[in-house]
């Protein structure tokens, strides 16, 4: 980002009631949020298929219930719920899955990578949007673990 643009945006919120500015151009994103002590500038990040509000809710759920598990993207890529266009999703919300069962695909560099359940359990919620880009650590599914489930 151009330092002059950042300075101009910071000056534009100074002395106003504006609490947040989110600016995106040419694949770069700048987010300025007013905090009690001043203004914080968040680093540039690509848009993903997972909205921040949902990420916070999923993290809160995971901490609140030890039987919950979040399946996250291992790398950058495009998230797919089915094996081919027009095919039904590999898993639906409420589906029982076994450890090692394929639950989604991630396309990265023209290759498809299987996303597998790490534990036996039930898919509680699909958190990512089909056919949209995800980055490493993006939550894809929320699972409720089966008692005594073993890791893959």
Secondary structure, 3 states (H helix, E strand, C coil): CCHHHHHHHHHHHCCCCCCEEEEEECCEEEEEEEECCEEEEECCCCCCCCCHHHHHHHHHHHHHCCCEEEEECCCCEEEECCCCCCCCCCCCCCCEECCCCEEEEEEECCEEEEEECCCCEEEEEECCCCCCEECCCCEEEEEEECCCCCCC
